[in-house]
């Protein structure tokens, strides 16, 4: 799910002491986060779908602003990437696409239904993303170390977190003495490449520069 450019939005329903949900989003370009937000919602959501839909609203606002910024900068080729928002709640997707989805959604404040308007106008497009691959999950709650590290990678924060993930998932059985290796070509981050078998899903090395 983590391509060169995309948006991710998520919410942790009723996680606060006052039962208000925590919503978050992030947008990536060229594999790195360029915008992110984590905020307690102002109202109590009565379902996880409502909490996710409210979080999606904030992500859509940011997507529209970023699209306008990219247009001003002459980076039109990235607009389609920024308009694609991943969300891990099928109910929220259905609510955005179908105004007759469910009568019990009528209580949701009308301001949030502008998501549906922009979906119909194709200003944004919504794509389902499994919860295990939801990069924005890191902005909504505390996570176990493997998930926290994986989402750090999803945000483009390539650092010692790669080594932590390897040690966690491989049980610390392998030694990566060549984990940090200087490259001759010169790449972002002072020409440093990172070698990780985790990102390929097997025992072979992959290179991230």
Secondary structure by P-SEA (a helix, b strand, c coil): cccccbbbbbbbcccccccbbbbbcccccccccccccccccccccccaaaaaaaaaaaaaaaaaaaaaaaaaaccccccccccbbbbccaaaaaaaccccccccccccccccaaaaaaaaaccbbbbbbcccccccccccccccaaaaaaaaaaaccccaaaaaaaaaaacccccccccbbbbcccccccbbbbbbcccccccbbbbcc
